Amino acid sequence: MIEVKDLYKQFGDNIVLQGVTETIQKGEKVVIVGPSGSGKSTFLRCLNLLEQPTSGEIWFENTQINDKKGDINKLRQKMGMVFQHFNLFPHLTVLQNIMLAPVELKLQTKKEAEENAMRLLERVGLVDKAGSYPAMISGGQKQRIAIVRALAMNPDVMLFDEPTSALDPEMVGEVLNVMRELAEEGMTMIVVTHEMGFAREVATRVLFMDEGKILEQNTPDAFFSSPRNSRLQDFLSKVL
Amino acid sequence: MADKLAGFFVKLGYDLYNNLIEKGRYITILTGLRNTLLIALCAIVIGTVIGALIALCRLSKNGFLRGIGSGYVTIIRGVPLVTQLMIFYFVIFGPMGWDKILVSIIGFGINSGGYVAEIFRAGIQAVDKGQMEAGRSLGLNKTQAMMKIILPQAIKNILPTYTSEFITLIKETSVAGYIAVQDLTKSGDMIRNATYNAWIPLLSVAIIYLVLTLGLAKLFTLLERRLARSDRG
């Protein structure tokens, strides 16, 4: 579904990604872990071209994303993204946040979009917040809404960029629960996170990134119980 | 004492009559007020349109457009308003036979555009970068994200400074007299020259400016409050 070939990304003199090659199949739940500055967020942001790769190829559903001829806006409709800082639109209500893109892009009528949004809100238990503005709700609620907003586009894959890192500890659980349910429904997910418990429980594959490369990858069991790379061993000894 | 006081009021009454009523002098003031308002209102419209365009130039990825934008702002902000106005009238439009008031409108509009551009640019840049990213990640193109997500938020940042630009503009139109436009200030001056009384015409003019600017400030405060609805926690 997603194929990355020899991806490089450079910010000025700083080479953040040094040749990443990776294939992600439909239905996989890939969790990417690694120390900060390892390039994992940049890698994720390259997948929907929020960062323009310096070189390399990214293919999504048989279309090359980082090709001038491709219509990135069309492709992004099929790739939902959830950000560390939620990035809800503060001037719109929760319902309007969710309806904006499907209506603006003429994928759904207002009525369809609203029904769809309410159904999704019900799933995450936030129907009563439909008319609230983002400033009135908690961080955990914001992130659940942000997930719903991405889901409203009926994406084929969901990208999560440290979705719980900006949350108070007691709100992490409610967001992870929504993500867990999403995984159970078969959504293809790529998650950058520091939540090792989530990785162990939900991931089908865990990747370890450091200094712009994927140094090791394995099933969660093998990844956590018998890491081979010395830097991964070092990393796990610090975070577990 | 009582005599003196009575004498003062009699003189005040006479002066007021002489400066504001006699020979239809209130019409002079009203004409000035009309011209001031006409110039300020039309100029802010022109300034807003130019400001928006120049702000977009300054935020553009295209180096040429950025150059135009910053060049415009540099010139407008670096040359005194009166000088600009006189150039517009005596050098450019006057010789073409254009009307003084029209030239003032254009001159003040072009000048205001430079300042409005900076207000717009700052307001747009103050919107969190994540907002554009969130919009784009949903598949909106740049224009759609700008119209639906960035600008509605930028307006809230812009409004307070934009208001003060409008108020500044109203006051700055008082230099229109330099190209012989009869604005409010010039009207006061004309009366002063006719009656040799300085304080009644000048004070009257000052009070009218104050009422205008205060009224506008109030109006915009109301608007800001309405826009702040979504901020209430």
Interface residues (C-beta under 8 A of the other chain):
Chain A: N48 L50 N73 K74 R76 Q77 M79 G80 M81 F83 H85 N87 L88 F89 P90 H91 L92 T93 L100 A101 E104 L105 Y133 P134 A135 M136 A146 R149 A150 M153
Chain B: D128 G130 Q131 E133 A134 G135 R136 S137 L138 G139 L140 N141 Q144 K148 I149 P152 Q153 K156 R229 S230 D231 R232 G233
